[in-house]
Amino acid sequence: MQTDWAPAHSDALREYLAKGMSFAEIARAINAKFDTAYSRNATIGRAKRMGLAGSDRRAEPNGWPQQLSAPRLHKLRERQAAESKRLLPVSERAERINLRCVQILPRHLSLIDLEAGDCRYPYGGDEEGEPITFCGHPQREGSSYCAGHFHLTHGPGTASERAVVQVSLRLVEAA
């Protein structure tokens, strides 16, 4: 990384800026002429230190301004706000299912009491300080739930539809 600009390099920078070249073009021209390795940002920095780079100066050869002007930005925001207020089609929503309404009387086992093959469907933990227990009935083959809880968790719809569930997490302080 070069930090020292020779007077000839600074003169070339001044000359190329007067011609209206972009900073990227200036960096390429100076590097070709003097066999240097200045970056576009280095030419911008040097021009600023020399007092040559103004805010009305175009920074890219493609002609895009660095910032949107206030009226144009305002129109863009208005359009985005109008689009966000568009009414989306309302699909009929199924009634919310209470997942704990299976005709199974859970054994309410603690995590420590669970054995291999016991249903791991959780109960409790909804209220502060309420313990979490598990169903504990024999698991369905290929699942960690009993048959009743398996069918509750693998209800109608595609896998991706079933995966869209609101999950409420709470932080538990470690002991």
N, C-alpha and C positions, 0 to 999 in steps of 0.2 A: 504494500500500500504506500503510495507516494503522498507526502504531505507538503513537500517543498515545490513551489511552482517557480520555474525559471522566468525571468522577465520576458523572454521571447514567447513562452507559453501563454503568459498573461496577455501579451499584446495580441496573440492569435485569438485568444478567447474574446477580447474586446472587438476585434475585427469581425469575427464570425457572428457575434451578437448583433453588430450593426447591420449585417446582411440579413438578419431575421431567422437564422438557423435555430433549430431546437437544441436543447442541451445534449440530447442523445447524439444528434448529428455533429455537434461541436466536439464532443468527446471522441467520436470516431475520427473526425478530421484531424484533431490535434495528435491523437495516437498514431495515425498514419504518417503525419508530417514529421513528428519528432521521435517516433518509435518509443512511445510511452504507454502507460496502462491506466489512464485516467478513466474513472467511471462517470456515468451521467450525473450521479449525485456529487461527485467531486467537482465537476464543472459548475454545478448549481451552487455548491458551497463557496467556491472561489469567486464566482460572480457576485454572490451576496457580500462576501468580505471586501470586494472591490467596489461595492455600491452600485453594481450594474444590473442586478436582478430585481425587477419591480414586481408588484402584485399583478400588474396587467400583462405580464410576460407569459407567453404560452410555454408550458413545460413539456408537452408531448408533441411529436410530429403529426399525430392523428387529428389535432385540432380540437379535442375535447377539453372543455374547461375543467379546472381542478375541482371546482365546486359548482353546484347548481345555483343559479341565480335565485333570489328570493321569490319572484313571481312564479317561476317555473316550479320551484320546490313546493310552493303553496298549492298550485294546481295539481301536482302529483299527489300531495297529501289529501286534497279534496276528493280526487278520483278514488284513491284507496279507501277512504272513509265511506264513500258511497257504495263501493263494491262490498265492503264488509257488512253493510246494513241490508244487503239483499236478502230476501227471505229464502231460506232453503226449504225444499220439499219436506213435509212432515211425514215421517213414516210411523205407522202404528206401533206403539211400544207394548210389549207383552207386560203383563203384571209382574211386579217384582216377586220373585219366589223366595220364600223363607227356606233356606237350605237345611234348616234343622227341624223340619217337620216330617221326617221319615218315621214310619211306624216302628222304630227301633228304640228300645230303652237302652241307652248307652251305659257302659259299665263305669265310666268316668275314672279311667286309670290315669295315674300320673305318668310322666315321661319315663321315670325310673322303673315303674311297674310294668311297662309295655314289654311284651316278649315278641320274638320273631313270629310273624304270622298274625299279629293283632292289628285291627283296623286303626289307622292313624288319623282319623277324622277328628279335628279339634273342636272342643266345646269351651266356652268361657273366654275370659281375657278381655271381654268387651268393656267392663267397668274397671276403674282404677283399683288395683290390688286383687282383682278377682283371679283365682287360679285358672290355669289352662289344663283341661283334662282331655282324654282321648276316648273314642268309642270303645275300643278294646275287643269287639267281636271278631270272629275269624275273617281273614282277608279273602277277597275274591281272587282267583288265580290271575296273575299278571297285573295286579293292582296293589296299592298299599291301603285300599279301603275295602270295607265289606260290600256286599252286593248292593244294599240300599244306598249307601253313600257314594258308591261308584256311579250309580245311575243319576244321582243328584248332580255330581260334578261333571258328568259326561252326558249332559242333557241334549236336547235338540239343537241343531245348528252345526255349522262347520267348526273345525278346531280353532280357526282364527276368530270366529264369532264368540266362541266360548272363552277365548283367551282375553277378550276385552271385558275386564271386570275391574270395578273400582276397588282398589286395595287401600286399606287404611293401616298405616304403620305408626307405631309409637315407639319412642326410644325408651329403653329400659336401662336404668343405671346399673352398672356392673358393681358387684359387691366387693 
